């Protein structure tokens, strides 16, 4: 997902009539094609290394004040969107770890109306199944159980980090999808902020 910062850099490059590879050359990069691709990737995703960012900011003569303003705008918009997302209600569910990186999902019985009731049920499931489990009570709160049923962590979501079981396949991060048989790719993990 592009950001205000990355779109500004793309606009500056286009205003100067430069292709990404030409900007890479102007920035003093040795591998022109590879860094041209990285520049284009930055324009589309907002992700770039600090070293390449510094080089292209200098080559395009983008002043630090503009960078700071755009970074702050991106951070503010990201946080506002995250806050809206994390506060949306969900139907609580239990994620059971079958083996490393393989999970199944079980709906919390509708009769469980409090977190304490759901935690007691999740503890029982973990003990009976002899599997580690995670009770996803809301997008904000998750409760983690060992295979003996003991609660070992209650975690609260923070922007840009997952607060539920996930797996990485081919460099992409996935969680279980809304229905019990699908997975969803996570695209929002990295915060749009200053270059890493």
Backbone as ProteinMPNN parsed JSONL, in Angstrom:
{"seq_chain_A": "XXXXXXXXXXXXXXXXXXXXXXXXXXXXXXXXXXXXXXXXXXXXXXXXXXXXXXXXXXXXXXXXXXXXXXXXXXXXXXXXXXXXXXXXXXXXXXXXXXXXXXXXXXXXXXXXXXXXXXXXXXXXXXXXXXXXXXXXXXXXXXXXXXXXXXXXXXXXXXXXXXXXXXXXXXXXXXXXXXXXXXXXXXXXXXXXXXXX", "coords_chain_A": {"N_chain_A": [[0.841, -1.165, 0.0], [0.666, 2.108, -0.931], [2.0, 5.176, 0.445], [1.573, 8.512, 1.801], [4.09, 9.598, 1.834], [5.566, 7.906, 0.055], [4.125, 8.32, -2.306], [4.613, 11.017, -2.719], [7.354, 10.986, -3.284], [7.295, 9.498, -5.648], [5.869, 11.281, -7.274], [7.705, 13.404, -7.376], [9.826, 12.157, -8.725], [8.596, 11.597, -11.2], [7.995, 14.2, -12.014], [10.489, 15.122, -12.64], [10.955, 13.654, -14.832], [12.098, 11.113, -14.685], [12.898, 7.627, -14.876], [12.546, 4.79, -12.655], [15.012, 3.357, -12.637], [16.74, 5.273, -13.665], [16.668, 7.163, -11.64], [17.865, 5.633, -9.648], [20.454, 5.452, -10.668], [21.154, 8.196, -10.648], [21.127, 8.535, -7.909], [23.421, 7.317, -7.19], [23.623, 4.552, -6.974], [25.006, 1.265, -7.286], [24.055, -1.164, -8.381], [21.958, -0.784, -10.683], [19.515, -1.741, -11.899], [18.405, -3.444, -9.89], [18.116, -1.645, -7.712], [16.497, 0.243, -8.927], [14.173, -1.258, -9.16], [13.657, -1.54, -6.435], [13.113, 1.085, -5.762], [10.765, 1.51, -7.206], [9.181, -0.368, -5.902], [9.079, 0.802, -3.377], [7.543, 3.074, -3.998], [5.104, 1.866, -4.451], [4.53, 0.416, -2.1], [5.481, 1.723, 0.159], [7.627, 0.835, 1.619], [11.087, 0.767, 2.302], [14.673, 0.661, 2.394], [16.693, 2.399, 4.818], [19.118, 3.409, 3.844], [18.839, 3.491, 0.979], [16.631, 5.164, 0.84], [17.67, 7.581, 1.889], [19.52, 8.163, -0.093], [17.859, 8.537, -2.408], [16.255, 10.622, -1.548], [18.089, 12.674, -1.365], [18.935, 12.795, -4.055], [16.568, 13.604, -5.292], [16.176, 15.972, -4.057], [14.471, 16.32, -1.821], [13.248, 17.925, 0.921], [14.018, 17.61, 4.472], [11.973, 18.542, 6.198], [9.612, 18.265, 4.743], [9.622, 15.486, 4.494], [9.345, 14.715, 7.218], [6.81, 15.823, 7.789], [5.137, 14.346, 6.039], [5.617, 11.73, 6.915], [4.565, 11.875, 9.495], [1.875, 12.383, 8.872], [1.237, 9.963, 7.566], [1.618, 8.17, 9.715], [-0.348, 9.052, 11.528], [-2.744, 8.594, 10.063], [-2.546, 5.815, 9.717], [-2.676, 4.937, 12.407], [-5.231, 5.889, 13.158], [-6.878, 4.377, 11.421], [-6.188, 1.806, 12.303], [-7.087, 1.919, 14.961], [-9.846, 2.167, 14.58], [-10.325, -0.299, 13.323], [-9.465, -2.187, 15.312], [-11.322, -1.825, 17.294], [-13.685, -2.759, 16.288], [-16.386, -4.978, 16.79], [-16.089, -8.556, 17.218], [-16.944, -12.045, 16.754], [-16.055, -14.061, 19.34], [-13.44, -16.578, 19.271], [-11.66, -19.735, 19.336], [-8.353, -20.644, 18.764], [-6.665, -23.491, 17.93], [-3.582, -25.033, 18.285], [-2.414, -27.392, 16.239], [-0.08, -28.674, 15.226], [3.257, -27.28, 14.936], [2.756, -24.272, 13.187], [0.37, -25.118, 12.081], [-3.001, -24.811, 12.428], [-6.299, -24.99, 13.888], [-9.632, -23.768, 14.048], [-12.095, -22.963, 16.438], [-15.38, -22.204, 17.199], [-16.445, -20.132, 19.89], [-18.709, -21.313, 22.29], [-22.057, -20.087, 22.062], [-23.312, -19.675, 24.492], [-21.418, -18.724, 26.214], [-20.868, -15.786, 27.648], [-19.207, -14.055, 28.98], [-15.774, -13.019, 29.374], [-14.426, -14.461, 31.317], [-15.916, -16.856, 31.482], [-15.463, -17.833, 28.884], [-12.677, -18.125, 28.962], [-12.432, -20.176, 30.9], [-13.661, -22.278, 29.514], [-11.92, -22.412, 27.262], [-9.553, -23.173, 28.557], [-10.266, -25.732, 29.436], [-10.667, -27.02, 26.943], [-8.027, -26.882, 25.915], [-6.701, -28.502, 27.789], [-8.073, -30.962, 27.502], [-7.627, -31.545, 24.779], [-4.927, -31.505, 24.8], [-3.321, -29.531, 23.662], [-1.775, -26.461, 22.67], [-3.482, -23.374, 22.892], [-5.263, -20.448, 21.734], [-7.374, -18.053, 22.853], [-9.249, -15.878, 21.147], [-10.597, -13.179, 22.111], [-11.375, -10.627, 21.416], [-10.56, -8.198, 18.872], [-8.702, -6.843, 20.173], [-7.931, -8.209, 22.565], [-6.312, -11.215, 23.475], [-6.038, -14.529, 24.781], [-3.749, -16.839, 25.979], [-3.097, -20.293, 26.163], [-1.454, -23.078, 27.67], [-0.758, -26.562, 26.865], [-1.57, -27.952, 29.09], [-3.709, -26.585, 29.972], [-3.283, -24.292, 31.403], [-3.39, -20.77, 31.779], [-1.119, -18.756, 30.212], [-0.559, -16.273, 29.208], [-2.041, -13.086, 28.702], [-2.775, -11.016, 26.227], [-2.613, -7.75, 24.732], [-3.558, -6.051, 21.812], [-1.357, -4.148, 19.714], [-0.577, -1.423, 17.515], [0.336, -2.547, 14.273], [1.259, -5.093, 14.926], [0.63, -8.594, 15.224], [-1.869, -10.129, 17.239], [-2.652, -12.712, 17.622], [-2.559, -16.242, 16.808], [-0.381, -17.019, 14.054], [1.021, -17.729, 10.816], [3.893, -18.064, 8.687], [4.377, -18.216, 5.294], [6.29, -18.63, 2.522], [7.378, -16.051, 2.852], [5.16, -14.499, 3.351], [2.59, -13.481, 5.622], [0.059, -15.208, 7.365], [-3.211, -15.615, 8.786], [-5.849, -17.521, 10.349], [-8.835, -17.557, 8.441], [-12.116, -15.907, 8.353], [-14.134, -17.89, 8.12], [-14.108, -21.345, 9.144], [-12.413, -22.809, 7.511], [-10.544, -21.394, 5.996], [-7.71, -19.282, 5.16], [-6.293, -16.063, 5.809], [-4.385, -13.588, 4.246], [-2.111, -11.39, 5.781], [-1.779, -8.042, 5.387], [-1.215, -5.691, 6.648], [0.766, -5.513, 8.522], [3.256, -4.044, 8.756], [3.941, -0.857, 9.944], [3.116, 2.203, 8.385], [5.611, 4.278, 8.281], [8.59, 6.081, 9.057], [11.353, 5.252, 6.877], [12.778, 1.971, 7.195]], "CA_chain_A": [[0.0, 0.0, 0.0], [1.466, 3.331, -0.991], [1.805, 6.12, 1.542], [1.744, 9.896, 1.361], [5.525, 9.776, 1.606], [6.0, 7.226, -1.17], [3.486, 8.986, -3.454], [5.328, 12.271, -2.933], [8.613, 10.662, -3.964], [6.961, 9.122, -7.025], [5.514, 12.512, -7.987], [8.951, 14.141, -7.614], [10.56, 11.434, -9.774], [7.898, 11.802, -12.476], [8.134, 15.614, -12.383], [11.832, 15.281, -13.231], [11.011, 12.814, -16.021], [13.025, 10.002, -14.444], [12.448, 6.268, -14.624], [13.155, 4.339, -11.408], [16.426, 2.998, -12.832], [17.484, 6.522, -13.835], [16.797, 7.73, -10.3], [18.866, 4.811, -8.953], [21.767, 5.883, -11.174], [21.36, 9.548, -10.132], [21.352, 8.407, -6.471], [24.737, 6.717, -6.978], [23.541, 3.116, -6.72], [25.844, 0.48, -8.198], [23.188, -2.104, -9.084], [20.904, 0.12, -11.167], [18.247, -2.442, -12.107], [17.894, -3.902, -8.597], [17.682, -0.492, -6.924], [15.346, 0.813, -9.625], [13.022, -2.061, -8.727], [13.395, -1.215, -5.034], [12.483, 2.407, -5.756], [9.373, 1.318, -7.649], [8.514, -1.082, -4.811], [8.826, 1.824, -2.356], [6.436, 3.912, -4.452], [3.856, 1.098, -4.376], [4.275, -0.171, -0.784], [5.936, 2.574, 1.251], [8.725, 0.169, 2.329], [12.388, 1.007, 1.682], [15.77, 0.702, 3.37], [17.102, 3.763, 5.181], [20.21, 3.829, 2.974], [18.315, 3.868, -0.335], [15.764, 6.329, 1.046], [18.534, 8.753, 2.028], [20.095, 8.443, -1.426], [16.898, 9.111, -3.364], [15.817, 11.926, -1.017], [19.132, 13.619, -1.771], [18.899, 12.925, -5.518], [15.353, 14.342, -5.669], [16.196, 17.221, -3.286], [13.297, 16.391, -0.952], [13.761, 18.468, 2.184], [13.646, 16.844, 5.67], [10.71, 19.026, 6.768], [8.554, 17.601, 3.971], [9.645, 14.069, 4.893], [8.773, 14.61, 8.565], [5.374, 16.109, 7.712], [4.464, 13.23, 5.384], [5.724, 10.576, 7.813], [3.595, 12.092, 10.573], [0.544, 12.206, 8.285], [1.061, 8.529, 7.375], [1.468, 7.545, 11.035], [-1.643, 9.44, 12.077], [-3.788, 7.888, 9.321], [-2.418, 4.399, 10.042], [-3.167, 4.714, 13.761], [-6.682, 6.088, 13.162], [-7.484, 3.214, 10.77], [-5.987, 0.665, 13.184], [-7.964, 2.093, 16.113], [-11.19, 1.842, 14.127], [-10.364, -1.738, 13.076], [-9.312, -2.965, 16.545], [-12.509, -1.651, 18.126], [-14.857, -3.409, 15.689], [-16.688, -6.222, 17.504], [-15.984, -9.839, 16.517], [-17.434, -13.197, 17.498], [-14.867, -14.709, 19.891], [-13.139, -17.925, 18.788], [-10.48, -20.384, 19.896], [-7.425, -21.193, 17.781], [-5.965, -24.64, 18.515], [-2.334, -25.352, 17.573], [-2.35, -28.831, 16.03], [1.374, -28.859, 15.183], [3.787, -25.952, 14.596], [2.269, -23.584, 11.982], [-0.895, -25.687, 11.609], [-3.999, -24.461, 13.422], [-7.714, -25.085, 13.548], [-10.386, -22.723, 14.725], [-13.339, -23.455, 17.007], [-16.228, -21.108, 17.691], [-16.78, -20.136, 21.321], [-20.152, -21.569, 22.404], [-22.834, -18.858, 22.248], [-23.712, -19.512, 25.897], [-20.328, -18.054, 26.925], [-21.076, -14.36, 27.436], [-18.154, -13.261, 29.623], [-14.427, -13.489, 29.081], [-14.083, -15.477, 32.325], [-16.527, -18.125, 31.04], [-14.755, -18.288, 27.683], [-11.347, -18.577, 29.387], [-12.591, -21.482, 31.553], [-13.924, -23.228, 28.432], [-10.684, -22.567, 26.478], [-8.632, -23.939, 29.39], [-10.731, -27.116, 29.391], [-10.361, -27.538, 25.602], [-6.575, -27.066, 25.829], [-6.336, -29.65, 28.628], [-8.62, -32.185, 26.894], [-6.976, -31.785, 23.486], [-3.485, -31.504, 25.052], [-2.785, -28.64, 22.625], [-1.734, -25.031, 22.994], [-4.64, -22.686, 22.318], [-5.371, -19.005, 21.909], [-8.735, -17.526, 22.832], [-9.293, -14.529, 20.58], [-11.814, -12.627, 22.698], [-11.697, -9.458, 20.594], [-9.374, -7.834, 18.092], [-7.773, -6.216, 21.109], [-7.473, -9.087, 23.646], [-6.159, -12.651, 23.25], [-5.607, -15.271, 25.975], [-2.931, -17.952, 25.504], [-3.125, -21.427, 27.081], [-0.57, -24.222, 27.438], [-1.486, -27.809, 26.649], [-2.146, -28.418, 30.356], [-4.864, -25.74, 30.257], [-2.949, -23.099, 32.19], [-3.285, -19.485, 31.082], [0.243, -18.248, 30.403], [-0.451, -14.868, 28.796], [-3.199, -12.341, 28.213], [-2.099, -9.958, 25.481], [-3.426, -6.695, 24.133], [-3.053, -5.661, 20.501], [-0.709, -2.86, 19.487], [-0.545, -1.185, 16.066], [1.373, -3.146, 13.445], [1.667, -6.413, 15.401], [-0.466, -9.539, 15.366], [-2.184, -10.537, 18.603], [-3.291, -14.008, 17.499], [-1.645, -17.154, 16.109], [-0.166, -16.732, 12.642], [2.063, -18.532, 10.184], [4.561, -17.409, 7.571], [4.594, -19.116, 4.166], [6.862, -17.906, 1.378], [7.595, -14.646, 3.182], [3.883, -13.825, 3.587], [2.008, -13.828, 6.904], [-1.33, -15.626, 7.262], [-3.983, -16.013, 9.956], [-7.051, -18.237, 9.937], [-9.856, -16.649, 7.927], [-13.357, -15.789, 9.119], [-14.759, -19.202, 8.25], [-13.178, -22.259, 9.786], [-11.565, -23.529, 6.571], [-9.75, -20.542, 5.123], [-6.67, -18.456, 5.751], [-6.271, -14.708, 5.279], [-3.064, -12.976, 4.255], [-2.047, -10.152, 6.554], [-1.067, -7.031, 4.612], [-1.119, -4.44, 7.39], [1.668, -5.644, 9.665], [4.225, -2.968, 8.892], [3.373, 0.468, 10.112], [3.675, 3.165, 7.448], [6.334, 5.286, 9.038], [9.861, 6.411, 8.433], [12.015, 4.09, 6.292], [13.451, 1.129, 8.174]], "C_chain_A": [[0.897, 1.242, 0.0], [1.116, 4.235, 0.182], [1.907, 7.537, 0.979], [3.208, 10.149, 1.017], [5.951, 9.141, 0.288], [5.365, 7.859, -2.408], [4.161, 10.318, -3.762], [6.638, 12.014, -3.69], [8.358, 10.258, -5.416], [6.633, 10.363, -7.848], [6.763, 13.334, -8.309], [9.769, 13.49, -8.728], [9.924, 11.689, -11.132], [8.022, 13.248, -12.956], [9.488, 15.888, -13.034], [12.017, 14.402, -14.467], [11.95, 11.626, -15.889], [12.3, 8.673, -14.319], [13.095, 5.83, -13.317], [14.638, 3.993, -11.54], [17.287, 4.256, -13.025], [17.677, 7.218, -12.486], [17.84, 6.95, -9.496], [20.277, 5.225, -9.386], [22.12, 7.265, -10.607], [21.683, 9.53, -8.627], [22.689, 7.728, -6.158], [24.709, 5.243, -6.648], [24.394, 2.36, -7.724], [25.011, -0.525, -8.993], [21.923, -1.344, -9.499], [19.547, -0.578, -11.272], [17.615, -2.848, -10.776], [17.359, -2.727, -7.768], [16.547, 0.267, -7.604], [14.068, 0.075, -9.246], [12.654, -1.756, -7.276], [12.719, 0.153, -4.908], [11.013, 2.276, -6.153], [8.559, 0.602, -6.567], [8.162, -0.11, -3.681], [7.625, 2.671, -2.741], [5.094, 3.191, -4.308], [3.513, 0.638, -2.959], [4.637, 0.731, 0.39], [7.108, 2.001, 2.018], [10.034, 0.35, 1.562], [13.455, 1.001, 2.764], [16.153, 2.16, 3.632], [18.17, 4.28, 4.223], [19.701, 4.293, 1.605], [17.416, 5.094, -0.221], [16.591, 7.61, 1.117], [19.113, 9.158, 0.678], [19.081, 9.097, -2.363], [16.339, 10.443, -2.866], [16.812, 13.0, -1.427], [19.08, 13.872, -3.275], [17.692, 13.735, -5.989], [15.242, 15.679, -4.954], [14.907, 17.407, -2.479], [13.793, 16.824, 0.422], [13.244, 17.669, 3.381], [12.323, 17.281, 6.3], [9.525, 18.367, 6.063], [8.473, 16.135, 4.361], [8.979, 13.902, 6.252], [7.261, 14.829, 8.55], [4.61, 14.929, 7.118], [4.507, 11.965, 6.239], [4.686, 10.704, 8.928], [2.162, 11.904, 10.061], [0.248, 10.717, 8.079], [0.852, 7.818, 8.705], [0.089, 7.826, 11.62], [-2.777, 8.668, 11.388], [-3.759, 6.391, 9.619], [-3.021, 4.121, 11.414], [-4.682, 4.877, 13.824], [-7.402, 4.89, 12.545], [-7.358, 1.975, 11.655], [-6.945, 0.742, 14.375], [-9.412, 1.751, 15.754], [-11.333, 0.33, 13.944], [-10.359, -2.527, 14.382], [-10.536, -2.869, 17.443], [-13.779, -2.228, 17.514], [-15.129, -4.71, 16.428], [-16.511, -7.446, 16.604], [-16.701, -10.886, 17.349], [-16.203, -13.923, 18.028], [-14.695, -16.137, 19.368], [-11.854, -18.425, 19.43], [-9.646, -20.932, 18.75], [-6.626, -22.279, 18.487], [-4.754, -24.958, 17.653], [-2.226, -26.866, 17.467], [-0.897, -29.315, 16.032], [1.946, -27.491, 14.832], [3.305, -25.476, 13.221], [1.023, -24.207, 11.37], [-1.914, -25.524, 12.73], [-5.385, -24.859, 12.948], [-8.447, -24.087, 14.436], [-11.706, -23.311, 15.205], [-14.12, -22.26, 17.553], [-16.444, -21.253, 19.197], [-18.285, -20.389, 21.415], [-20.921, -20.276, 22.706], [-23.259, -18.616, 23.699], [-22.643, -18.798, 26.729], [-20.437, -16.547, 26.653], [-20.026, -13.48, 28.104], [-16.793, -13.846, 29.27], [-14.016, -14.574, 30.065], [-14.668, -16.839, 31.942], [-15.783, -18.697, 29.837], [-13.351, -18.79, 28.035], [-11.423, -19.951, 30.052], [-12.827, -22.568, 30.508], [-12.657, -23.485, 27.628], [-9.648, -23.389, 27.248], [-8.984, -25.421, 29.357], [-10.413, -27.755, 28.041], [-8.865, -27.812, 25.473], [-6.143, -28.313, 26.596], [-6.823, -30.955, 27.994], [-7.913, -32.547, 25.595], [-5.458, -31.946, 23.628], [-2.749, -30.7, 23.968], [-2.731, -27.215, 23.17], [-2.879, -24.356, 22.254], [-4.539, -21.179, 22.558], [-6.838, -18.615, 21.786], [-8.665, -16.092, 22.315], [-10.633, -13.943, 21.02], [-12.298, -11.417, 21.905], [-10.473, -9.189, 19.727], [-8.312, -7.226, 18.993], [-7.157, -7.216, 22.088], [-7.445, -10.547, 23.204], [-5.612, -13.287, 24.521], [-4.953, -16.569, 25.499], [-2.842, -19.036, 26.57], [-2.112, -22.488, 26.672], [-1.411, -25.477, 27.287], [-2.051, -28.404, 27.944], [-3.344, -27.562, 30.786], [-4.558, -24.484, 31.047], [-2.827, -21.868, 31.29], [-1.875, -18.956, 31.3], [0.417, -16.823, 29.914], [-1.816, -14.336, 28.391], [-2.59, -11.128, 27.536], [-3.091, -8.973, 24.897], [-2.757, -6.239, 22.837], [-2.385, -4.296, 20.537], [-0.616, -2.662, 17.977], [0.634, -1.884, 15.386], [1.859, -4.509, 13.887], [0.444, -7.304, 15.537], [-0.634, -9.949, 16.82], [-2.972, -11.844, 18.582], [-2.34, -14.934, 16.76], [-1.579, -16.852, 14.615], [0.91, -17.669, 12.119], [2.637, -17.765, 9.009], [4.867, -18.475, 6.516], [5.119, -18.287, 3.013], [7.024, -16.426, 1.633], [6.321, -13.854, 3.423], [3.285, -14.346, 4.895], [0.522, -14.111, 6.734], [-1.911, -15.875, 8.646], [-5.153, -16.838, 9.448], [-8.1, -17.229, 9.51], [-11.113, -16.65, 8.784], [-14.093, -17.117, 9.217], [-13.689, -20.185, 8.703], [-12.232, -22.956, 8.812], [-10.692, -22.66, 5.692], [-8.685, -19.781, 5.905], [-6.735, -17.083, 5.091], [-4.851, -14.186, 5.347], [-3.128, -11.652, 4.994], [-1.189, -9.158, 5.788], [-0.724, -5.797, 5.425], [-0.104, -4.489, 8.518], [2.632, -4.487, 9.837], [3.525, -1.628, 8.983], [3.934, 1.383, 9.03], [4.337, 4.283, 8.238], [7.651, 5.558, 8.336], [10.524, 5.138, 7.901], [12.778, 3.311, 7.364], [14.919, 1.006, 7.871]], "O_chain_A": [[1.778, 1.384, 0.848], [0.076, 4.079, 0.822], [2.282, 7.73, -0.178], [3.523, 10.826, 0.038], [6.631, 9.783, -0.513], [6.006, 7.926, -3.457], [4.272, 10.708, -4.924], [6.979, 12.743, -4.622], [9.117, 10.632, -6.31], [7.069, 10.482, -8.992], [6.867, 13.899, -9.398], [10.337, 14.181, -9.574], [10.624, 11.965, -12.107], [8.141, 13.499, -14.156], [9.614, 16.777, -13.875], [13.085, 14.394, -15.079], [12.534, 11.182, -16.877], [11.221, 8.597, -13.731], [14.089, 6.423, -12.898], [15.429, 4.303, -10.65], [18.438, 4.289, -12.59], [18.733, 7.795, -12.227], [18.613, 7.545, -8.745], [21.181, 5.332, -8.557], [23.239, 7.484, -10.143], [22.412, 10.389, -8.131], [23.049, 7.579, -4.991], [25.677, 4.722, -6.094], [24.496, 2.762, -8.883], [25.259, -0.709, -10.185], [20.948, -1.279, -8.75], [18.543, -0.059, -10.785], [16.425, -2.622, -10.559], [16.274, -2.812, -7.193], [15.719, 0.872, -6.924], [13.02, 0.686, -9.036], [11.474, -1.719, -6.928], [11.858, 0.35, -4.051], [10.132, 2.856, -5.518], [7.393, 0.926, -6.343], [7.079, -0.19, -3.101], [6.775, 2.958, -1.898], [4.068, 3.827, -4.07], [2.336, 0.481, -2.636], [4.149, 0.524, 1.501], [7.557, 2.615, 2.986], [10.1, 0.125, 0.353], [13.171, 1.304, 3.923], [15.963, 3.032, 2.783], [18.141, 5.447, 3.83], [20.085, 5.36, 1.127], [17.438, 5.965, -1.091], [16.253, 8.608, 0.479], [19.187, 10.342, 0.349], [19.391, 10.083, -3.032], [15.987, 11.303, -3.673], [16.422, 14.108, -1.794], [19.168, 15.016, -3.722], [17.782, 14.469, -6.973], [14.313, 16.443, -5.215], [14.328, 18.492, -2.451], [14.652, 16.172, 1.015], [12.15, 17.108, 3.32], [11.622, 16.453, 6.883], [8.557, 17.961, 6.705], [7.379, 15.598, 4.541], [8.129, 13.027, 6.416], [6.518, 14.108, 9.216], [3.557, 14.551, 7.629], [3.535, 11.211, 6.28], [4.006, 9.732, 9.258], [1.33, 11.323, 10.758], [-0.853, 10.256, 8.377], [-0.012, 6.946, 8.806], [-0.561, 6.924, 12.149], [-3.669, 8.149, 12.058], [-4.808, 5.762, 9.758], [-3.793, 3.175, 11.57], [-5.355, 4.082, 14.48], [-8.415, 4.433, 13.075], [-8.295, 1.184, 11.755], [-7.546, -0.264, 14.752], [-10.117, 1.117, 16.54], [-12.334, -0.257, 14.355], [-11.165, -3.442, 14.548], [-10.761, -3.75, 18.272], [-14.838, -2.195, 18.142], [-14.2, -5.479, 16.674], [-16.747, -7.387, 15.397], [-17.029, -10.648, 18.511], [-15.374, -14.364, 17.232], [-15.672, -16.819, 19.06], [-11.071, -17.656, 19.987], [-10.17, -21.609, 17.865], [-5.989, -22.03, 19.511], [-4.875, -25.132, 16.44], [-1.981, -27.551, 18.46], [-0.542, -30.248, 16.751], [1.18, -26.603, 14.457], [3.432, -26.187, 12.224], [0.653, -23.859, 10.248], [-1.723, -26.028, 13.836], [-5.616, -25.043, 11.753], [-7.921, -23.632, 15.452], [-12.361, -24.061, 14.481], [-13.579, -21.42, 18.273], [-16.605, -22.361, 19.708], [-19.061, -19.753, 20.702], [-20.476, -19.466, 23.519], [-23.533, -17.48, 24.087], [-22.93, -18.32, 27.826], [-20.13, -16.091, 25.552], [-19.96, -12.283, 27.827], [-16.679, -15.019, 28.913], [-13.324, -15.517, 29.682], [-13.992, -17.861, 32.065], [-15.508, -19.896, 29.778], [-12.889, -19.777, 27.462], [-10.573, -20.804, 29.798], [-12.258, -23.656, 30.602], [-12.337, -24.637, 27.335], [-8.945, -24.21, 26.659], [-8.097, -26.269, 29.259], [-9.945, -28.892, 27.985], [-8.474, -28.867, 24.973], [-5.319, -29.09, 26.113], [-6.084, -31.938, 27.948], [-7.634, -33.718, 25.34], [-4.785, -32.445, 22.726], [-1.72, -31.12, 23.439], [-3.535, -26.823, 24.016], [-3.205, -24.724, 21.126], [-3.834, -20.712, 23.453], [-7.463, -18.823, 20.746], [-8.097, -15.21, 22.961], [-11.666, -14.178, 20.392], [-13.502, -11.214, 21.746], [-9.463, -9.882, 19.843], [-7.149, -7.112, 18.603], [-5.978, -7.094, 22.417], [-8.411, -11.056, 22.638], [-4.828, -12.676, 25.247], [-5.538, -17.31, 24.708], [-2.552, -18.752, 27.732], [-1.93, -22.766, 25.486], [-2.615, -25.469, 27.544], [-2.922, -29.272, 27.892], [-3.924, -27.795, 31.847], [-5.457, -23.695, 31.336], [-2.248, -21.916, 30.204], [-1.469, -18.73, 32.44], [1.452, -16.212, 30.181], [-2.634, -15.05, 27.811], [-1.958, -10.301, 28.193], [-4.24, -9.307, 24.609], [-1.539, -6.066, 22.783], [-2.79, -3.408, 21.287], [-0.581, -3.642, 17.232], [1.77, -1.821, 15.856], [2.789, -5.046, 13.286], [-0.636, -6.847, 15.911], [0.349, -10.099, 17.547], [-3.85, -12.062, 19.416], [-1.391, -14.457, 16.137], [-2.575, -16.481, 13.994], [1.618, -18.318, 12.89], [1.965, -16.927, 8.408], [5.516, -19.484, 6.792], [4.462, -17.342, 2.575], [6.828, -15.62, 0.724], [6.388, -12.651, 3.676], [3.454, -15.517, 5.234], [-0.191, -13.37, 6.058], [-1.204, -16.291, 9.564], [-5.423, -16.857, 8.247], [-8.248, -16.176, 10.129], [-11.167, -17.316, 9.818], [-14.625, -17.449, 10.277], [-12.497, -19.882, 8.647], [-11.315, -23.645, 9.26], [-10.141, -23.159, 4.711], [-8.748, -19.654, 7.128], [-7.179, -16.956, 3.95], [-4.182, -14.317, 6.372], [-4.083, -10.889, 4.847], [-0.004, -9.403, 5.563], [-0.003, -4.928, 4.935], [-0.099, -3.613, 9.384], [2.811, -3.994, 10.951], [2.633, -1.316, 8.195], [5.138, 1.341, 8.777], [3.654, 5.139, 8.8], [7.794, 5.286, 7.144], [10.276, 4.053, 8.427], [13.339, 3.883, 8.299], [15.645, 0.329, 8.599]]}, "name": "protein", "num_of_chains": 1, "seq": "XXXXXXXXXXXXXXXXXXXXXXXXXXXXXXXXXXXXXXXXXXXXXXXXXXXXXXXXXXXXXXXXXXXXXXXXXXXXXXXXXXXXXXXXXXXXXXXXXXXXXXXXXXXXXXXXXXXXXXXXXXXXXXXXXXXXXXXXXXXXXXXXXXXXXXXXXXXXXXXXXXXXXXXXXXXXXXXXXXXXXXXXXXXXXXXXXXXX"}
